[in-house]
Amino acid sequence: RIPPSFLEHINVSSHHAILKGPSNNIWRVEIKQICHGTIFRKGWKRFRRDHCLEFGDFLVFRYDGNMHFSVQIFDRSACEKESAFHVKNSKGNVPPTECQVGFESGKNMRAAYWASEHKK
């Protein structure tokens, strides 16, 4: 979920956002309002799978303006995931790897920190 206090600073009416991973590659995601808040939808699963996100990973989102977010990815040791610097957007064309299958059967990631740098 995107924290409500963060939503005050962005325009979710566009319904789409761009996520730039540590590799500087981009993923397009849909933003959807549901009964419990606002979330990333279509495209988020691919971002999650491409980065081999696991339970306990910690993401920091920086808002760069115009619905663009830079994302840092940390593992359980609080170090940036080295593998995230080499990830490319699979565009859904890659069969699941072991880490992808393991995460798909696990619980959703809950830890996320939202940072915002407002451009004036």
Biopython code that builds the backbone (N, CA, C, O; Angstrom):
import numpy as np
from Bio.PDB.StructureBuilder import StructureBuilder

atoms = [
    (1, "ARG", "N", (0.830, -1.190, 0.000)),
    (1, "ARG", "CA", (0.000, 0.000, 0.000)),
    (1, "ARG", "C", (0.868, 1.243, 0.000)),
    (1, "ARG", "O", (1.925, 1.289, 0.629)),
    (2, "ILE", "N", (0.401, 2.241, -0.713)),
    (2, "ILE", "CA", (1.081, 3.531, -0.697)),
    (2, "ILE", "C", (0.529, 4.301, 0.499)),
    (2, "ILE", "O", (-0.684, 4.482, 0.603)),
    (3, "PRO", "N", (1.393, 4.754, 1.400)),
    (3, "PRO", "CA", (0.911, 5.465, 2.593)),
    (3, "PRO", "C", (0.082, 6.694, 2.240)),
    (3, "PRO", "O", (0.460, 7.458, 1.352)),
    (4, "PRO", "N", (-1.058, 6.895, 2.932)),
    (4, "PRO", "CA", (-1.927, 8.045, 2.642)),
    (4, "PRO", "C", (-1.206, 9.386, 2.725)),
    (4, "PRO", "O", (-1.488, 10.280, 1.927)),
    (5, "SER", "N", (-0.288, 9.547, 3.666)),
    (5, "SER", "CA", (0.422, 10.824, 3.786)),
    (5, "SER", "C", (1.301, 11.084, 2.557)),
    (5, "SER", "O", (1.549, 12.238, 2.206)),
    (6, "PHE", "N", (1.766, 10.031, 1.913)),
    (6, "PHE", "CA", (2.567, 10.178, 0.697)),
    (6, "PHE", "C", (1.679, 10.575, -0.478)),
    (6, "PHE", "O", (2.097, 11.336, -1.351)),
    (7, "LEU", "N", (0.453, 10.056, -0.495)),
    (7, "LEU", "CA", (-0.469, 10.333, -1.595)),
    (7, "LEU", "C", (-0.815, 11.815, -1.713)),
    (7, "LEU", "O", (-1.201, 12.287, -2.782)),
    (8, "GLU", "N", (-0.674, 12.539, -0.614)),
    (8, "GLU", "CA", (-0.969, 13.974, -0.632)),
    (8, "GLU", "C", (-0.019, 14.731, -1.557)),
    (8, "GLU", "O", (-0.327, 15.844, -1.983)),
    (9, "HIS", "N", (1.130, 14.139, -1.869)),
    (9, "HIS", "CA", (2.160, 14.820, -2.646)),
    (9, "HIS", "C", (2.248, 14.371, -4.101)),
    (9, "HIS", "O", (3.073, 14.885, -4.857)),
    (10, "ILE", "N", (1.406, 13.418, -4.501)),
    (10, "ILE", "CA", (1.456, 12.933, -5.876)),
    (10, "ILE", "C", (0.062, 12.966, -6.487)),
    (10, "ILE", "O", (-0.935, 13.069, -5.773)),
    (11, "ASN", "N", (0.000, 12.879, -7.801)),
    (11, "ASN", "CA", (-1.259, 12.912, -8.525)),
    (11, "ASN", "C", (-1.613, 11.494, -8.979)),
    (11, "ASN", "O", (-1.133, 11.040, -10.018)),
    (12, "VAL", "N", (-2.436, 10.802, -8.220)),
    (12, "VAL", "CA", (-2.780, 9.419, -8.574)),
    (12, "VAL", "C", (-3.878, 9.343, -9.626)),
    (12, "VAL", "O", (-4.249, 8.248, -10.047)),
    (13, "SER", "N", (-4.398, 10.477, -10.054)),
    (13, "SER", "CA", (-5.461, 10.449, -11.063)),
    (13, "SER", "C", (-4.946, 9.947, -12.409)),
    (13, "SER", "O", (-5.744, 9.570, -13.268)),
    (14, "SER", "N", (-3.633, 9.935, -12.606)),
    (14, "SER", "CA", (-3.079, 9.432, -13.866)),
    (14, "SER", "C", (-3.218, 7.917, -13.966)),
    (14, "SER", "O", (-3.216, 7.375, -15.071)),
    (15, "HIS", "N", (-3.337, 7.230, -12.848)),
    (15, "HIS", "CA", (-3.527, 5.785, -12.778)),
    (15, "HIS", "C", (-2.311, 4.980, -13.233)),
    (15, "HIS", "O", (-2.377, 3.751, -13.264)),
    (16, "HIS", "N", (-1.211, 5.629, -13.586)),
    (16, "HIS", "CA", (-0.003, 4.922, -14.000)),
    (16, "HIS", "C", (1.218, 5.584, -13.387)),
    (16, "HIS", "O", (1.219, 6.781, -13.099)),
    (17, "ALA", "N", (2.263, 4.780, -13.194)),
    (17, "ALA", "CA", (3.520, 5.300, -12.666)),
    (17, "ALA", "C", (4.671, 4.550, -13.314)),
    (17, "ALA", "O", (4.489, 3.481, -13.895)),
    (18, "ILE", "N", (5.855, 5.130, -13.203)),
    (18, "ILE", "CA", (7.084, 4.523, -13.694)),
    (18, "ILE", "C", (7.969, 4.248, -12.486)),
    (18, "ILE", "O", (8.220, 5.139, -11.674)),
    (19, "LEU", "N", (8.445, 3.001, -12.373)),
    (19, "LEU", "CA", (9.388, 2.628, -11.328)),
    (19, "LEU", "C", (10.752, 2.437, -11.974)),
    (19, "LEU", "O", (10.889, 1.667, -12.925)),
    (20, "LYS", "N", (11.755, 3.129, -11.466)),
    (20, "LYS", "CA", (13.126, 2.949, -11.962)),
    (20, "LYS", "C", (13.891, 2.168, -10.903)),
    (20, "LYS", "O", (14.072, 2.640, -9.781)),
    (21, "GLY", "N", (14.334, 0.980, -11.266)),
    (21, "GLY", "CA", (15.065, 0.130, -10.340)),
    (21, "GLY", "C", (16.516, 0.541, -10.214)),
    (21, "GLY", "O", (16.968, 1.448, -10.913)),
    (22, "PRO", "N", (17.256, -0.119, -9.325)),
    (22, "PRO", "CA", (18.671, 0.188, -9.128)),
    (22, "PRO", "C", (19.518, 0.029, -10.391)),
    (22, "PRO", "O", (20.595, 0.617, -10.490)),
    (23, "SER", "N", (19.041, -0.758, -11.354)),
    (23, "SER", "CA", (19.761, -0.962, -12.616)),
    (23, "SER", "C", (19.502, 0.180, -13.606)),
    (23, "SER", "O", (20.056, 0.187, -14.705)),
    (24, "ASN", "N", (18.670, 1.133, -13.221)),
    (24, "ASN", "CA", (18.231, 2.252, -14.068)),
    (24, "ASN", "C", (17.284, 1.824, -15.175)),
    (24, "ASN", "O", (16.961, 2.638, -16.040)),
    (25, "ASN", "N", (16.831, 0.586, -15.181)),
    (25, "ASN", "CA", (15.786, 0.147, -16.100)),
    (25, "ASN", "C", (14.440, 0.530, -15.500)),
    (25, "ASN", "O", (14.332, 0.753, -14.294)),
    (26, "ILE", "N", (13.417, 0.605, -16.344)),
    (26, "ILE", "CA", (12.115, 1.063, -15.858)),
    (26, "ILE", "C", (11.033, -0.002, -16.020)),
    (26, "ILE", "O", (11.098, -0.868, -16.893)),
    (27, "TRP", "N", (10.038, 0.102, -15.140)),
    (27, "TRP", "CA", (8.857, -0.759, -15.160)),
    (27, "TRP", "C", (7.646, 0.160, -15.067)),
    (27, "TRP", "O", (7.614, 1.065, -14.234)),
    (28, "ARG", "N", (6.665, -0.066, -15.906)),
    (28, "ARG", "CA", (5.409, 0.690, -15.857)),
    (28, "ARG", "C", (4.439, -0.086, -14.956)),
    (28, "ARG", "O", (4.291, -1.301, -15.085)),
    (29, "VAL", "N", (3.791, 0.632, -14.053)),
    (29, "VAL", "CA", (2.821, 0.002, -13.157)),
    (29, "VAL", "C", (1.537, 0.813, -13.147)),
    (29, "VAL", "O", (1.534, 2.015, -13.412)),
    (30, "GLU", "N", (0.465, 0.135, -12.840)),
    (30, "GLU", "CA", (-0.836, 0.783, -12.684)),
    (30, "GLU", "C", (-1.012, 1.133, -11.212)),
    (30, "GLU", "O", (-0.579, 0.390, -10.331)),
    (31, "ILE", "N", (-1.646, 2.258, -10.958)),
    (31, "ILE", "CA", (-1.998, 2.644, -9.591)),
    (31, "ILE", "C", (-3.498, 2.466, -9.443)),
    (31, "ILE", "O", (-4.273, 2.965, -10.258)),
    (32, "LYS", "N", (-3.901, 1.762, -8.415)),
    (32, "LYS", "CA", (-5.323, 1.439, -8.241)),
    (32, "LYS", "C", (-5.750, 1.756, -6.811)),
    (32, "LYS", "O", (-5.051, 1.422, -5.854)),
    (33, "GLN", "N", (-6.897, 2.399, -6.680)),
    (33, "GLN", "CA", (-7.474, 2.632, -5.361)),
    (33, "GLN", "C", (-8.396, 1.472, -5.038)),
    (33, "GLN", "O", (-9.268, 1.115, -5.829)),
    (34, "ILE", "N", (-8.192, 0.889, -3.869)),
    (34, "ILE", "CA", (-9.040, -0.199, -3.386)),
    (34, "ILE", "C", (-9.593, 0.222, -2.039)),
    (34, "ILE", "O", (-9.267, 1.300, -1.541)),
    (35, "CYS", "N", (-10.425, -0.617, -1.446)),
    (35, "CYS", "CA", (-11.083, -0.233, -0.195)),
    (35, "CYS", "C", (-10.094, 0.027, 0.954)),
    (35, "CYS", "O", (-10.407, 0.795, 1.864)),
    (36, "HIS", "N", (-8.923, -0.590, 0.927)),
    (36, "HIS", "CA", (-7.954, -0.420, 2.015)),
    (36, "HIS", "C", (-6.842, 0.558, 1.676)),
    (36, "HIS", "O", (-5.883, 0.672, 2.440)),
    (37, "GLY", "N", (-6.937, 1.270, 0.556)),
    (37, "GLY", "CA", (-5.902, 2.234, 0.210)),
    (37, "GLY", "C", (-5.568, 2.221, -1.266)),
    (37, "GLY", "O", (-6.370, 1.786, -2.092)),
    (38, "THR", "N", (-4.385, 2.697, -1.591)),
    (38, "THR", "CA", (-3.924, 2.799, -2.967)),
    (38, "THR", "C", (-2.712, 1.900, -3.128)),
    (38, "THR", "O", (-1.813, 1.900, -2.288)),
    (39, "ILE", "N", (-2.691, 1.130, -4.217)),
    (39, "ILE", "CA", (-1.633, 0.136, -4.416)),
    (39, "ILE", "C", (-1.117, 0.174, -5.847)),
    (39, "ILE", "O", (-1.758, 0.734, -6.736)),
    (40, "PHE", "N", (0.063, -0.434, -6.062)),
    (40, "PHE", "CA", (0.554, -0.692, -7.406)),
    (40, "PHE", "C", (-0.078, -1.990, -7.866)),
    (40, "PHE", "O", (-0.165, -2.947, -7.096)),
    (41, "ARG", "N", (-0.524, -2.033, -9.121)),
    (41, "ARG", "CA", (-1.145, -3.239, -9.666)),
    (41, "ARG", "C", (-0.364, -3.701, -10.894)),
    (41, "ARG", "O", (0.830, -3.983, -10.806)),
    (42, "LYS", "N", (-1.028, -3.775, -12.014)),
    (42, "LYS", "CA", (-0.414, -4.310, -13.237)),
    (42, "LYS", "C", (1.000, -3.759, -13.411)),
    (42, "LYS", "O", (1.219, -2.548, -13.401)),
    (43, "GLY", "N", (1.945, -4.668, -13.569)),
    (43, "GLY", "CA", (3.344, -4.289, -13.706)),
    (43, "GLY", "C", (4.131, -4.479, -12.422)),
    (43, "GLY", "O", (5.338, -4.719, -12.463)),
    (44, "TRP", "N", (3.450, -4.372, -11.265)),
    (44, "TRP", "CA", (4.132, -4.550, -9.977)),
    (44, "TRP", "C", (4.627, -5.981, -9.820)),
    (44, "TRP", "O", (5.735, -6.202, -9.332)),
    (45, "LYS", "N", (3.826, -6.946, -10.224)),
    (45, "LYS", "CA", (4.212, -8.357, -10.101)),
    (45, "LYS", "C", (5.497, -8.619, -10.897)),
    (45, "LYS", "O", (6.386, -9.330, -10.428)),
    (46, "ARG", "N", (5.589, -8.051, -12.083)),
    (46, "ARG", "CA", (6.788, -8.212, -12.909)),
    (46, "ARG", "C", (7.988, -7.555, -12.228)),
    (46, "ARG", "O", (9.068, -8.145, -12.180)),
    (47, "PHE", "N", (7.811, -6.337, -11.699)),
    (47, "PHE", "CA", (8.900, -5.653, -10.990)),
    (47, "PHE", "C", (9.382, -6.519, -9.827)),
    (47, "PHE", "O", (10.582, -6.716, -9.636)),
    (48, "ARG", "N", (8.435, -7.022, -9.065)),
    (48, "ARG", "CA", (8.725, -7.862, -7.897)),
    (48, "ARG", "C", (9.466, -9.137, -8.311)),
    (48, "ARG", "O", (10.457, -9.522, -7.690)),
    (49, "ARG", "N", (8.975, -9.774, -9.355)),
    (49, "ARG", "CA", (9.574, -11.022, -9.838)),
    (49, "ARG", "C", (10.955, -10.776, -10.447)),
    (49, "ARG", "O", (11.896, -11.519, -10.169)),
    (50, "ASP", "N", (11.081, -9.742, -11.272)),
    (50, "ASP", "CA", (12.369, -9.447, -11.909)),
    (50, "ASP", "C", (13.463, -9.172, -10.875)),
    (50, "ASP", "O", (14.627, -9.505, -11.095)),
    (51, "HIS", "N", (13.089, -8.569, -9.760)),
    (51, "HIS", "CA", (14.066, -8.239, -8.714)),
    (51, "HIS", "C", (14.214, -9.329, -7.657)),
    (51, "HIS", "O", (14.921, -9.144, -6.667)),
    (52, "CYS", "N", (13.550, -10.465, -7.865)),
    (52, "CYS", "CA", (13.647, -11.591, -6.917)),
    (52, "CYS", "C", (13.374, -11.126, -5.482)),
    (52, "CYS", "O", (14.086, -11.505, -4.552)),
    (53, "LEU", "N", (12.347, -10.312, -5.317)),
    (53, "LEU", "CA", (12.041, -9.815, -3.980)),
    (53, "LEU", "C", (11.578, -10.952, -3.089)),
    (53, "LEU", "O", (10.818, -11.826, -3.508)),
    (54, "GLU", "N", (12.048, -10.922, -1.860)),
    (54, "GLU", "CA", (11.725, -11.954, -0.883)),
    (54, "GLU", "C", (11.133, -11.304, 0.363)),
    (54, "GLU", "O", (11.312, -10.110, 0.605)),
    (55, "PHE", "N", (10.432, -12.104, 1.138)),
    (55, "PHE", "CA", (9.902, -11.603, 2.401)),
    (55, "PHE", "C", (11.076, -11.099, 3.230)),
    (55, "PHE", "O", (12.078, -11.798, 3.383)),
    (56, "GLY", "N", (10.956, -9.897, 3.762)),
    (56, "GLY", "CA", (12.028, -9.308, 4.551)),
    (56, "GLY", "C", (12.837, -8.281, 3.784)),
    (56, "GLY", "O", (13.575, -7.503, 4.388)),
    (57, "ASP", "N", (12.711, -8.263, 2.441)),
    (57, "ASP", "CA", (13.376, -7.221, 1.672)),
    (57, "ASP", "C", (12.705, -5.885, 1.991)),
    (57, "ASP", "O", (11.525, -5.836, 2.339)),
    (58, "PHE", "N", (13.464, -4.823, 1.869)),
    (58, "PHE", "CA", (13.013, -3.493, 2.249)),
    (58, "PHE", "C", (13.214, -2.571, 1.054)),
    (58, "PHE", "O", (14.318, -2.483, 0.516)),
    (59, "LEU", "N", (12.160, -1.887, 0.637)),
    (59, "LEU", "CA", (12.237, -1.000, -0.516)),
    (59, "LEU", "C", (12.083, 0.446, -0.082)),
    (59, "LEU", "O", (11.259, 0.766, 0.774)),
    (60, "VAL", "N", (12.882, 1.316, -0.679)),
    (60, "VAL", "CA", (12.777, 2.751, -0.456)),
    (60, "VAL", "C", (12.378, 3.382, -1.784)),
    (60, "VAL", "O", (13.083, 3.248, -2.784)),
    (61, "PHE", "N", (11.244, 4.069, -1.780)),
    (61, "PHE", "CA", (10.736, 4.732, -2.975)),
    (61, "PHE", "C", (10.995, 6.233, -2.854)),
    (61, "PHE", "O", (10.633, 6.848, -1.851)),
    (62, "ARG", "N", (11.618, 6.820, -3.871)),
    (62, "ARG", "CA", (11.810, 8.264, -3.920)),
    (62, "ARG", "C", (10.980, 8.797, -5.073)),
    (62, "ARG", "O", (11.105, 8.333, -6.206)),
    (63, "TYR", "N", (10.138, 9.767, -4.781)),
    (63, "TYR", "CA", (9.312, 10.355, -5.829)),
    (63, "TYR", "C", (10.136, 11.397, -6.569)),
    (63, "TYR", "O", (10.622, 12.358, -5.972)),
    (64, "ASP", "N", (10.291, 11.199, -7.886)),
    (64, "ASP", "CA", (11.105, 12.088, -8.713)),
    (64, "ASP", "C", (10.265, 13.097, -9.488)),
    (64, "ASP", "O", (10.802, 13.887, -10.264)),
    (65, "GLY", "N", (8.961, 13.074, -9.283)),
    (65, "GLY", "CA", (8.057, 13.971, -9.997)),
    (65, "GLY", "C", (7.434, 13.281, -11.194)),
    (65, "GLY", "O", (7.959, 12.288, -11.699)),
    (66, "ASN", "N", (6.301, 13.821, -11.647)),
    (66, "ASN", "CA", (5.619, 13.334, -12.843)),
    (66, "ASN", "C", (5.349, 11.825, -12.807)),
    (66, "ASN", "O", (5.455, 11.143, -13.826)),
    (67, "MET", "N", (5.003, 11.320, -11.632)),
    (67, "MET", "CA", (4.669, 9.906, -11.408)),
    (67, "MET", "C", (5.827, 8.950, -11.723)),
    (67, "MET", "O", (5.606, 7.814, -12.143)),
    (68, "HIS", "N", (7.064, 9.423, -11.516)),
    (68, "HIS", "CA", (8.261, 8.604, -11.644)),
    (68, "HIS", "C", (8.838, 8.375, -10.248)),
    (68, "HIS", "O", (8.978, 9.312, -9.462)),
    (69, "PHE", "N", (9.168, 7.123, -9.951)),
    (69, "PHE", "CA", (9.739, 6.752, -8.659)),
    (69, "PHE", "C", (11.065, 6.027, -8.871)),
    (69, "PHE", "O", (11.164, 5.155, -9.735)),
    (70, "SER", "N", (12.071, 6.378, -8.097)),
    (70, "SER", "CA", (13.321, 5.617, -8.050)),
    (70, "SER", "C", (13.209, 4.680, -6.861)),
    (70, "SER", "O", (12.752, 5.077, -5.789)),
    (71, "VAL", "N", (13.629, 3.425, -7.053)),
    (71, "VAL", "CA", (13.465, 2.415, -6.009)),
    (71, "VAL", "C", (14.826, 1.839, -5.627)),
    (71, "VAL", "O", (15.588, 1.395, -6.486)),
    (72, "GLN", "N", (15.119, 1.852, -4.330)),
    (72, "GLN", "CA", (16.297, 1.163, -3.792)),
    (72, "GLN", "C", (15.799, -0.113, -3.133)),
    (72, "GLN", "O", (14.727, -0.126, -2.528)),
    (73, "ILE", "N", (16.573, -1.186, -3.249)),
    (73, "ILE", "CA", (16.156, -2.480, -2.714)),
    (73, "ILE", "C", (17.221, -2.998, -1.757)),
    (73, "ILE", "O", (18.390, -3.132, -2.121)),
    (74, "PHE", "N", (16.801, -3.286, -0.532)),
    (74, "PHE", "CA", (17.688, -3.776, 0.515)),
    (74, "PHE", "C", (17.255, -5.178, 0.928)),
    (74, "PHE", "O", (16.070, -5.511, 0.890)),
    (75, "ASP", "N", (18.223, -5.988, 1.321)),
    (75, "ASP", "CA", (17.891, -7.332, 1.801)),
    (75, "ASP", "C", (17.766, -7.320, 3.325)),
    (75, "ASP", "O", (17.805, -6.258, 3.947)),
    (76, "ARG", "N", (17.619, -8.489, 3.916)),
    (76, "ARG", "CA", (17.416, -8.598, 5.373)),
    (76, "ARG", "C", (18.588, -8.063, 6.183)),
    (76, "ARG", "O", (18.415, -7.695, 7.345)),
    (77, "SER", "N", (19.771, -8.014, 5.592)),
    (77, "SER", "CA", (20.943, -7.514, 6.315)),
    (77, "SER", "C", (21.021, -5.993, 6.266)),
    (77, "SER", "O", (21.949, -5.405, 6.822)),
    (78, "ALA", "N", (20.063, -5.351, 5.611)),
    (78, "ALA", "CA", (19.988, -3.894, 5.440)),
    (78, "ALA", "C", (21.026, -3.378, 4.449)),
    (78, "ALA", "O", (21.314, -2.181, 4.414)),
    (79, "CYS", "N", (21.588, -4.280, 3.646)),
    (79, "CYS", "CA", (22.494, -3.891, 2.561)),
    (79, "CYS", "C", (21.707, -3.902, 1.257)),
    (79, "CYS", "O", (20.762, -4.674, 1.094)),
    (80, "GLU", "N", (22.113, -3.029, 0.325)),
    (80, "GLU", "CA", (21.435, -3.043, -0.968)),
    (80, "GLU", "C", (21.684, -4.388, -1.651)),
    (80, "GLU", "O", (22.783, -4.940, -1.599)),
    (81, "LYS", "N", (20.635, -4.893, -2.291)),
    (81, "LYS", "CA", (20.762, -6.162, -3.014)),
    (81, "LYS", "C", (21.629, -5.942, -4.250)),
    (81, "LYS", "O", (21.267, -5.203, -5.165)),
    (82, "GLU", "N", (22.760, -6.591, -4.249)),
    (82, "GLU", "CA", (23.702, -6.455, -5.367)),
    (82, "GLU", "C", (23.054, -6.870, -6.692)),
    (82, "GLU", "O", (23.269, -6.226, -7.719)),
    (83, "SER", "N", (22.270, -7.935, -6.665)),
    (83, "SER", "CA", (21.653, -8.442, -7.898)),
    (83, "SER", "C", (20.706, -7.420, -8.523)),
    (83, "SER", "O", (20.494, -7.449, -9.735)),
    (84, "ALA", "N", (20.135, -6.521, -7.726)),
    (84, "ALA", "CA", (19.173, -5.547, -8.244)),
    (84, "ALA", "C", (19.819, -4.559, -9.212)),
    (84, "ALA", "O", (19.125, -3.943, -10.021)),
    (85, "PHE", "N", (21.141, -4.403, -9.138)),
    (85, "PHE", "CA", (21.830, -3.469, -10.019)),
    (85, "PHE", "C", (22.003, -4.021, -11.435)),
    (85, "PHE", "O", (22.445, -3.300, -12.330)),
    (86, "HIS", "N", (21.658, -5.296, -11.643)),
    (86, "HIS", "CA", (21.859, -5.937, -12.936)),
    (86, "HIS", "C", (20.555, -6.430, -13.561)),
    (86, "HIS", "O", (20.581, -7.149, -14.560)),
    (87, "VAL", "N", (19.420, -6.051, -12.982)),
    (87, "VAL", "CA", (18.119, -6.551, -13.432)),
    (87, "VAL", "C", (17.644, -5.803, -14.667)),
    (87, "VAL", "O", (17.797, -4.586, -14.775)),
    (88, "LYS", "N", (17.063, -6.556, -15.598)),
    (88, "LYS", "CA", (16.423, -5.975, -16.779)),
    (88, "LYS", "C", (14.940, -6.297, -16.721)),
    (88, "LYS", "O", (14.535, -7.286, -16.111)),
    (89, "ASN", "N", (14.148, -5.476, -17.345)),
    (89, "ASN", "CA", (12.708, -5.696, -17.398)),
    (89, "ASN", "C", (12.427, -6.905, -18.278)),
    (89, "ASN", "O", (12.723, -6.890, -19.473)),
    (90, "SER", "N", (11.855, -7.954, -17.688)),
    (90, "SER", "CA", (11.596, -9.193, -18.430)),
    (90, "SER", "C", (10.424, -9.055, -19.391)),
    (90, "SER", "O", (10.285, -9.850, -20.320)),
    (91, "LYS", "N", (9.589, -8.062, -19.175)),
    (91, "LYS", "CA", (8.392, -7.851, -19.994)),
    (91, "LYS", "C", (7.542, -9.104, -20.046)),
    (91, "LYS", "O", (6.810, -9.332, -21.010)),
    (92, "GLY", "N", (7.643, -9.919, -18.995)),
    (92, "GLY", "CA", (6.823, -11.107, -18.892)),
    (92, "GLY", "C", (7.282, -12.275, -19.745)),
    (92, "GLY", "O", (6.563, -13.268, -19.857)),
    (93, "ASN", "N", (8.471, -12.184, -20.355)),
    (93, "ASN", "CA", (8.927, -13.215, -21.287)),
    (93, "ASN", "C", (9.850, -14.259, -20.669)),
    (93, "ASN", "O", (10.346, -15.132, -21.382)),
    (94, "VAL", "N", (10.089, -14.192, -19.382)),
    (94, "VAL", "CA", (11.040, -15.099, -18.747)),
    (94, "VAL", "C", (10.299, -16.089, -17.874)),
    (94, "VAL", "O", (9.468, -15.682, -17.062)),
    (95, "PRO", "N", (10.576, -17.393, -18.015)),
    (95, "PRO", "CA", (9.920, -18.365, -17.135)),
    (95, "PRO", "C", (10.359, -18.135, -15.690)),
    (95, "PRO", "O", (11.468, -17.653, -15.459)),
    (96, "PRO", "N", (9.509, -18.471, -14.709)),
    (96, "PRO", "CA", (9.838, -18.226, -13.309)),
    (96, "PRO", "C", (11.115, -18.947, -12.890)),
    (96, "PRO", "O", (11.359, -20.092, -13.272)),
    (97, "THR", "N", (11.923, -18.247, -12.092)),
    (97, "THR", "CA", (13.112, -18.861, -11.506)),
    (97, "THR", "C", (12.747, -19.362, -10.120)),
    (97, "THR", "O", (11.620, -19.175, -9.662)),
    (98, "GLU", "N", (13.685, -19.988, -9.463)),
    (98, "GLU", "CA", (13.428, -20.514, -8.123)),
    (98, "GLU", "C", (12.996, -19.414, -7.153)),
    (98, "GLU", "O", (12.073, -19.610, -6.363)),
    (99, "CYS", "N", (13.657, -18.265, -7.211)),
    (99, "CYS", "CA", (13.290, -17.200, -6.273)),
    (99, "CYS", "C", (11.900, -16.656, -6.593)),
    (99, "CYS", "O", (11.164, -16.266, -5.687)),
    (100, "GLN", "N", (11.535, -16.627, -7.888)),
    (100, "GLN", "CA", (10.221, -16.125, -8.257)),
    (100, "GLN", "C", (9.125, -17.056, -7.763)),
    (100, "GLN", "O", (8.114, -16.592, -7.235)),
    (101, "VAL", "N", (9.305, -18.348, -7.923)),
    (101, "VAL", "CA", (8.296, -19.304, -7.482)),
    (101, "VAL", "C", (8.147, -19.241, -5.973)),
    (101, "VAL", "O", (7.030, -19.276, -5.457)),
    (102, "GLY", "N", (9.275, -19.146, -5.252)),
    (102, "GLY", "CA", (9.235, -19.066, -3.793)),
    (102, "GLY", "C", (8.491, -17.841, -3.305)),
    (102, "GLY", "O", (7.744, -17.910, -2.329)),
    (103, "PHE", "N", (8.690, -16.726, -3.977)),
    (103, "PHE", "CA", (8.025, -15.506, -3.533)),
    (103, "PHE", "C", (6.547, -15.534, -3.869)),
    (103, "PHE", "O", (5.725, -15.062, -3.082)),
    (104, "GLU", "N", (6.198, -16.076, -5.015)),
    (104, "GLU", "CA", (4.793, -16.110, -5.417)),
    (104, "GLU", "C", (3.946, -16.856, -4.401)),
    (104, "GLU", "O", (2.788, -16.501, -4.178)),
    (105, "SER", "N", (4.507, -17.883, -3.786)),
    (105, "SER", "CA", (3.733, -18.660, -2.821)),
    (105, "SER", "C", (3.776, -18.039, -1.425)),
    (105, "SER", "O", (3.048, -18.471, -0.531)),
    (106, "GLY", "N", (4.624, -17.033, -1.236)),
    (106, "GLY", "CA", (4.764, -16.402, 0.081)),
    (106, "GLY", "C", (3.774, -15.271, 0.281)),
    (106, "GLY", "O", (2.953, -14.974, -0.587)),
    (107, "LYS", "N", (3.869, -14.660, 1.424)),
    (107, "LYS", "CA", (3.006, -13.526, 1.756)),
    (107, "LYS", "C", (3.501, -12.277, 1.034)),
    (107, "LYS", "O", (4.654, -12.214, 0.609)),
    (108, "ASN", "N", (2.626, -11.287, 0.897)),
    (108, "ASN", "CA", (3.017, -10.023, 0.287)),
    (108, "ASN", "C", (4.038, -9.331, 1.168)),
    (108, "ASN", "O", (4.034, -9.469, 2.391)),
    (109, "MET", "N", (4.914, -8.582, 0.512)),
    (109, "MET", "CA", (5.878, -7.801, 1.292)),
    (109, "MET", "C", (5.123, -6.697, 2.011)),
    (109, "MET", "O", (4.239, -6.062, 1.435)),
    (110, "ARG", "N", (5.462, -6.477, 3.234)),
    (110, "ARG", "CA", (4.772, -5.447, 4.010)),
    (110, "ARG", "C", (5.658, -4.227, 4.250)),
    (110, "ARG", "O", (5.149, -3.117, 4.403)),
    (111, "ALA", "N", (6.966, -4.417, 4.285)),
    (111, "ALA", "CA", (7.853, -3.312, 4.641)),
    (111, "ALA", "C", (8.167, -2.468, 3.417)),
    (111, "ALA", "O", (8.704, -2.968, 2.429)),
    (112, "ALA", "N", (7.839, -1.221, 3.487)),
    (112, "ALA", "CA", (8.221, -0.289, 2.432)),
    (112, "ALA", "C", (8.322, 1.092, 3.043)),
    (112, "ALA", "O", (7.468, 1.489, 3.836)),
    (113, "TYR", "N", (9.328, 1.804, 2.692)),
    (113, "TYR", "CA", (9.512, 3.149, 3.194)),
    (113, "TYR", "C", (9.359, 4.092, 2.017)),
    (113, "TYR", "O", (9.964, 3.892, 0.964)),
    (114, "TRP", "N", (8.567, 5.096, 2.197)),
    (114, "TRP", "CA", (8.312, 6.022, 1.108)),
    (114, "TRP", "C", (9.018, 7.331, 1.402)),
    (114, "TRP", "O", (8.737, 7.993, 2.401)),
    (115, "ALA", "N", (9.928, 7.691, 0.533)),
    (115, "ALA", "CA", (10.661, 8.945, 0.675)),
    (115, "ALA", "C", (10.273, 9.840, -0.493)),
    (115, "ALA", "O", (10.029, 9.363, -1.602)),
    (116, "SER", "N", (10.222, 11.094, -0.241)),
    (116, "SER", "CA", (9.828, 12.008, -1.303)),
    (116, "SER", "C", (10.798, 13.173, -1.366)),
    (116, "SER", "O", (11.124, 13.785, -0.348)),
    (117, "GLU", "N", (11.252, 13.469, -2.569)),
    (117, "GLU", "CA", (12.032, 14.667, -2.802)),
    (117, "GLU", "C", (11.177, 15.549, -3.697)),
    (117, "GLU", "O", (11.002, 15.260, -4.881)),
    (118, "HIS", "N", (10.654, 16.609, -3.137)),
    (118, "HIS", "CA", (9.754, 17.480, -3.883)),
    (118, "HIS", "C", (10.546, 18.497, -4.689)),
    (118, "HIS", "O", (11.399, 19.211, -4.163)),
    (119, "LYS", "N", (10.243, 18.542, -5.966)),
    (119, "LYS", "CA", (10.909, 19.507, -6.832)),
    (119, "LYS", "C", (10.111, 20.801, -6.808)),
    (119, "LYS", "O", (8.883, 20.799, -6.904)),
    (120, "LYS", "N", (10.816, 21.876, -6.681)),
    (120, "LYS", "CA", (10.135, 23.180, -6.615)),
    (120, "LYS", "C", (10.302, 23.958, -7.873)),
    (120, "LYS", "O", (9.792, 25.073, -7.982)),
]
sb = StructureBuilder()
sb.init_structure("model")
sb.init_model(0)
sb.init_chain("A")
sb.init_seg("    ")
for serial, (resi, resn, name, xyz) in enumerate(atoms, 1):
    if name == "N":
        sb.init_residue(resn, " ", resi, " ")
    sb.init_atom(name, np.array(xyz, "f"), 0.0, 1.0, " ", f" {name:<3s}", serial, name[0])
structure = sb.get_structure()
